[in-house]
Amino acid sequence: MKISALIICAIGATAVAPSSAFLSLINKADPSLTKYAEAQEDAMLKIHLDIGQVEMKDGKPLITGNRLGIDNLLLQLRGKESASPKHASLPGADGPNPQLSSGPKSLVVVNQGSYVDLAGTQRVNLEDGAWEMVWRSNARAGALICAFNLAEEVKRNDAAIPKGRFFLTFPLWTSESLQDLRDRKAKAEEKATEAIERHASEVRMMQETNNPLMKALHFRNACKAHEDLDYSGYRSYQKMPLERDMIHLEGNLHLCSLGTIWTKKEGWFADHELLGSARAFQDDLAKVTGVADKKISNLHP
């Protein structure tokens, strides 16, 4: 399944044409982007991957058909440390508009994920991990994106992550922008509810009256109510995961716990393929450090 690219406008690196000059004005990063990214030093995310055929419903990925679940993937974000030079390329930092990205940040895979097939428990080998934040100036939401290279295809029945590069993307909001969108959504839903009730009332009165002129009047009012419903904007807000579980991050940020897994061919404007959904859970660094120390001690009895 194809999804739209996160970043679609390229800006020339040399001579600036009038159109590219205009794009350079609107393609600026949020002034706080660097601060947001650096605040995530040692942030821990536990990830569950749900792979399979994907259908989008109300802006949310729904998995159908055969499924492949990958559990216990544990990631540590290093907000103040740049990624290694051989990191998996990122859609923002390595794409046509790198100025919208925080730049590639170091990502530690504390625990590789695992899944079960007919041969038993199998581990996933993720390599060259990196992450970034992408946030356009004046945009209410940004995105946290993790990139990996997969050494071998992970597959069970028809559900698979192909060998090569893939990404995890999660929406991000500040506390202020999230509350503002929730308030706007509430107002839009209030307008939509009123329009639906008015439409039903006008249709009922149109059906009940035998007066041709009144039928025409109620029909007109019903059409106006339907128009008001369309212009209320509630459908746009329905697709936003504003009421889902949020993970509170440092820097006054909120990460949506439901994200997407996707891949793309090489090239800025290559097709994107949605592979499944990713669910994030916040983990405790002290607890994870204890697990790591235990693994090390087991190696040296």
N, C-alpha and C positions, 0 to 999 in steps of 0.2 A: 504494500500500500504506500502511495506517495504522500509526503507531507511537505508543506512549504518550507523553504529554507529560512533559517533564523536571520540571516543577513543576506540581502540580495543586490545591494547597490555597490558597484566597484568605483573607486576613485583613482584616477591616474596619478602616478607618482611624480610626473614631470610637468609638462605644460598643462595649464588649467583652463579648460574651456568654460564658457558661461554656465552650461548645465552642471558641470562638475563642481564649479565654484558654489553653485546653489546647494548641491548635495553636501559639500563640505561644511556648510552652515548648519544643516539639520542633522548630519551624522556626527554628532559630538557625544562623548560619554557623559554620564552623570558625574558631576564634580566630586561626589563622595565615593566613586567606584573604588579607587585605590584603598581608601579607609575601610570600606566594607570588606574587601578581600583580605586585607591584612588582619582584620579583627577575627578571622576564622583560624588563627593559629591553634593547631592541635584539636580542632573540632572533629568529633568522631561520629560517623554515620554507619549504621548497620543497614544493609540493603537486601531486600528480597526481590528477585527478578522473576517475572511471569512471562514466559515466551510462548508465542502462538500466533495464529491468525488474528488480526486486530481489526475491530470495527470501532469507529468513533461515534459516540452517542452523547449529546449534550456537552461536547468538549472533553469527554472522558474516554480513555481507551478501554474497550471491552475485549477480552480474550475469548475466542471461539475455537471449536475444533480441538485437535490435540494440543496439549500444553506441556511445558517443561518448566519446572520450578527450580530455581537456584537459590539456596539459602545460605545464611551465615557469611555473606560477603561483608567484610568490615574495612572501612576506609578511614584514613586519618588525613585531614586537610592541613597543609602547611601554608598558612596565608602570607608569611613573611619570607618564604624561600621559593626561588624560581625553580621551575621544572628542569630536569636534566636536558642537555641538548638533543638527545635521541628520543624525547617524549613523543607519544602519539599526537599527531597534529590535531589541533582544535578548530572548530568552525569559526570561532571569533578571532582569536589571536593569529591564526594562520589562514584566515579567510580574506575577503576583499575589503573589509572594514576593521582592521585590527585596532583602530583607535577606540572602538566601542568595547574592547575587552580589557580586563584587568591584567592581561598577560598570562602566559602559562605558569601555573603554580605547582609546587611539588605535591604529590599525592602518594601516600604510603598505603599499600595493600597489607593491612595488619593480618587479615585472614582471608585466604582465597575461598570463594564460595564452593559449594558442592551440590550435586544432584544425584538422583538414584535412577539407574536403568536396570536392564535384565542382568547385567554383570555385577550389580551392587552399587556402592557409593563411589562416585567419581568426582574428582576435584577439577575445578576450572583453573586454567593457567593464564592469568591476566598479566600482561607485561607493559612496560613503558607508560605507566599511568600518569596523568596530569589533569588539572582542573582549571577552570576560569570562571569569572563572572562576566556576563555581558549585560550592559545596562545603558540604554540611550538616554541622553539628557531630556528631562521633562516627561519621560515615560513613567507611568505609575508602577510598572513591574519590570523586573529583570529576570535573569536566568542563571542558575548554577549548572555548569556543564562539566562532566567528567569524561575523559577519553581514555581508551585502552586499545592495545593490540592483543588479539587473541591468537595464540600460537597454532591451535587446531580447532576445527569446527566442533561446536558443542551441539549435539543433536539427540533427540529422542522422538521416534516416529516422524511426523511431519514438522514438528516444532524444532527450530534450530537458530543458533547464532553463527553466521558464517565466519570462517577464518579471516582474520584481518582486523581492521579498525571498526570500533563501534562506540556509541556515546550514550550517556545517561543525562537527561535534562530535567531539571526541577524548577518550577516558577518561584520567584522571590518577590517579596514586598517589604517595604518599611512598615512600621506600626501605623504611621499616619496615612500612607497610601492605601493600606489594607482597610482601615476604618472608613476612609473616604469612599472607596469602592463599595463597601458593604452598605453605607448610608445611601449611596446612589442606587444600588440594587433594590433596597427596601422601598425607596420612592418610586422606582420603575414598576415594582410589583404591585404597589398600591394603586398606581394609575391603571395598570393592566387589569387588576381585579375589578375596579370600577367600570372600565370599558366593557369587560366581559358581562358583568351584571346588566349594564345598560343595553348591550346588544341583545341579550336574552329577553329583557323586558320589552324592547321594541319589536322583536320578532313575534313574541306572544301577542302583543296588542295588534300587530298587523294581521295575525291569523284570526283574531277574535272579531274584528270589526268587519262590517259589510259595506261600509262607506268607501267608495273608490278613492276619494280624495284623502281620507285618513289612512287608507292602506298605503298610498303613495308617500304620505308624510312619514309614517312609521318605517317604511322601507328606506327612505332617505336617512332617517335618524339611525337605523341599524347599520347602514353603510358607513355613516360618520363614526359610530362606535367602533366598528371594525378597523377603520383607518386610525383612530386614536390608539387602539390596541397595538397596531403595527408600529406606530411612532412612539410608543411608551419606552421602547428600548429594552424591554424585559428579556427578549430572546437572546440578546448579546450578553447580558449578565448571567443568563442561565448556563452559558458555556464556560463561565469563569469559576474555577474551583475555590470560591471565596469562603465557603462554609466547611471545607474539608479540614481534617486534622492538620495542624501546623506545628512545625518544629521551630522553636525560638532559638535564633542564632545571635551571637555577639554582634554588636553594632546596630541594635534595634531592628533586626531583620527577622522575617518570618519565611520559612521554607515550606512550600506545600509538600506534604508527605507522599503524594502521588505524582510520579513523573513518567517519562517515556524512555524506551530503549530504541535506538535507531542507528542506521548505518547509511553510508553513501559511498558512491564511487569516487575516485580521485577527480579533482577539478572543482572550481568554485561553484559552478552552476549544475553540477551533476544531480541526478535524481536522488531523493531521500527515500529510504524504505523503513517503515515502522515495524519493529520486531516484537514489541510487547510493552508491558508496563513495569515500572520499578516503584517499589514502596520503601520509603526511608524511615528509619527509627533512630532517635538520638541515643547514643551510648556514652558511657562514663569513661573518661580517660584513665582514671585510677584503676577501675575494674579491668580495663583492657590491658593496662601495664602489668597488672598482676598476672593475667593470663599469659602474657608474653614472657614474664620472668619465670613462670612455672614451666613453659616449654623449654626455655634455655636450661633450667636446672635439671630437667629430665634428660638433657643431652650430656650432662656431666654428673653422673651418680656419685 
